[in-house]
Amino acid sequence: MSGHSKWATIHRKKGLIDAARGKVFQKLAKEIFVAAKSGTPDIEQNASLRMVVEKAKAANMPKDNIQKAIDKAKGAGDAEHYDQIRYEGYGPCGVAVMVDCLTDNKNRTASFVRSTFTKKGGNLGTDGSVSYMFERKGSIVIPNTYPEDDIMLVSLDKGALDVVNDGENYMITTDPADMLKVKDALSEIGVDTFLESEVTYLPNMEVEVDEEHKEKVLQLIEQLEDIDDVQSVYFNMKD
């Protein structure tokens, strides 16, 4: 879980910078567009869309931006679409890296991802080379300003797999199907700040890396996240 926590920290810090926040919103808009276009644009009837919208809300994406992405999907023809592509590889010290993309040009995306791995001391692997090291889970992160007993009781009662207090935040892990149920239950007891609320991939095994190489790994992750076609980056480096 700590590998993802580090990724989430990078993600939130970048969001504090206006230019980077705009890029995050663009990526979320693309994800909302794809979810709305692949099913009904009705959030209540489209679970995939609602999950992406909740993720966007946690990133403080304006409601108008969310609605514009949904409206765009309603009027989009077959000519406008994005392919979902996953790249797997290794960073410095054998850290496993998984990169999920949405792109309208596979060749462009492949070129950018491959060159970034190479320039930052990593290398691309084959399909399935690292994905077995990750598990798809629901992830909810909230400040630990709420009573711990209440958060534990409600989360576990609604099916959460784990609740960890790291001193600053509660990190709640769920099965993907239970993420929204747990989030709704937390909202009902007064939780109104969600730092993260999404279905993601968490490492089931982690790699210990020294400080020098840790910085190199983080540089690789940040460079990959800066690619417009890259939606999410997951890695298994231990904090």
N, C-alpha and C positions, 0 to 999 in steps of 0.2 A: 504493500500500500504506500510505503514511503516514496517509492520511485514516482508514483503518480502524484503524490502530494507535492514533490519538488516541481514536477511539470506544472501543476496547477498554480503554484506560487509564481513561477515565471510568467504564466499566462495572465495572472492578475496584475503583476507589476507592470507588464507591458501595456495593460489596459489603462494604466494611469496616465500614459502619455497620449495626448490627443491624436497624433498621427497613427499610433499603433492601435488605439481604441477604434479609430475609423476602419482600420484593416480588419479588426476582429468583427466589427459589425457587418462588413461586406461579406465575410466568410459565413457568418450566421445567416445573413439574408439569403445566400446561395443555398445553405442547408434547408432553410425554411421553404424556399422555392421548390426544391426537389421533393421534400416531404409532402407539400401541398399538391404538387403536380402529379405525384405518383398515386395519390388517393384523393379523397374528398378534401376540399379546402376548409371544411368545418372542423374546428379544433376539437369539439366534443365528440365527433364521430371518427376522428383520425388520431389514433394513439401515437403514431410516429411523429405527426405534426405537433401534437401537444408536448411531447418530450423535448423537441427542438425549441419550441416556444418557451418552455420552462428554463431551458439552458440559456436562451437569449435574455430572459428576464433576470436570471442570476448574474449575467454579465452587464446588467443595467442598460440593455439596448432599449431605446425609446419605443413606446407602443406604436407610434406612427410608422417607424421603420419596419416593425414586425408586420403591421397590416399591409404596408406597401408590397412587401415580399409575397404575402399571401395573395393579394389582388393581382400581382404580376403573374402568378402561377395560374390564376383563373383564366386569364386572357392569352396565355402562352400557347403557341401552336407546337406541332410535332418537331418543327425545325430547331426549336430552342430546347436543348437538353444538356445534361451533364452526365458523364460516365463516372462511376465510382471505381476507384483503383486503390489497391493497397500495395505498398512497397515494404519489404522486410530486409533488414541488414544489421550490420554491427558497427558500433562506434569504437573509439579508443578503449583498450583493455577488454574487448569482447562484450561490451555493453549491448544488449539486444535493443533494437530500435524498430518500431513499427509506425508506418506513415500512411494515414488515410487521406485520400485526395478526391476532389470533385473537379472534373476538368472537361472542357469542350475541345481539347487538343491533347491527345495522349502522348504524342511525340514530344511536344514542348514540355509537358510535365515530367516525363521520364528523363529528359535531358537535364532539367534543373535539379531534380532529386539526385540523380546519379553524380552530377558534378559537385553537388554540395557534400555528399558523402565522401567523395574522393579528396576534395580540398581540405576537409576537416578531419582527415585521418581515419575515415571509416570505409566500409565497402558494402555494396548491395549484395543480398543473398537471393536465393530462390524462394518461390512461394512456399510457405509453410516452414521456412528455416528458423523463424523465431516466434511465430504466432502461438505455438504450443506453450510458450512461457507466460502467456497472458490469459486472463479469464474475463469474460464480459460481465460486468457488474453495474448495478446502479450506485451512484456516488452522490451523497448529499453532505455538504460542508456548511456548518453554521457557527457563528461565534459562541464561545462557551459562557456567554453572559446569561444564558437561561439555566434554570435549576437542573442539575445533572440527573437527579432521580426522575424528574418528569420526562426529560429527553430519552433516557434509557428505557423507562417503562413504556412510553408510547411507541417508540421506534421498534422495540423488540416485540411488542404486542401485535404490531402490524406486519411482522415478518422480517424485520431487519436481521442481517446475519451477524453484524458486529457494530459496536459503537465505541469509538476511541476518543478520549479527551487528551489532546497533545499539549495542553496548557494554554492554548489560544483558541482553538476551535474544536468542535465535535465533528469527527469524520465518521459518517454513517454509511455502511456498505449493505447493499440489498441485492436480491436477485433482480434482473432487469425488469421483470413483470411487476415487481412490488415497489419500484422506485416512486411512482406517482402516488400510490396508496400511502406510503410512509410520509411523503412530503405533505399530502393533504392533511394527514392526521397531525403533523407538527404545526401546520398553519392553524388548525382548529384550536390548539392550546395556546396560541398567541405568538408563535414564531413568525416573524415578519422579515427576517434578513437571511437570505440564502446566498452564500458565497459561491456555491456550486450546486447544481442540480441537474444531473445528466446520467445517461447510460454510457459507460466508458469501458476501457480495458485496464485492468490492474495486474501487475506482475505477480506470478505465483512463485517466482524465484528471483533473488536479487544478487547483484554483483557488487562486491566491495571494491572501491576505487580510491587511490590516494588523491590528495588535494590537487596536485598538479594536473593529473589526468581528468579529475572531476571537472575542472574548469574547461578542459578541451571538449569533454562530452557536452557540457551545457552550451558551449559555443555552437556545436553541431546542432543541438536541439533548436536553439534560437534561430539559426540560419535556415533550418528546414521550416520552422513556423513562419518565417518571413516570406516564403514562396506563396504567391497568391492562390495557387491551386491546392495547397495543403490545408486540410481542415483540422486535423488532429495529429499529434505526435505522442507516442507512448514509449517508455523506456524502463529498464529494470535496474538502474543504478541505485544503490542504497544511499540514503542521506548521510 
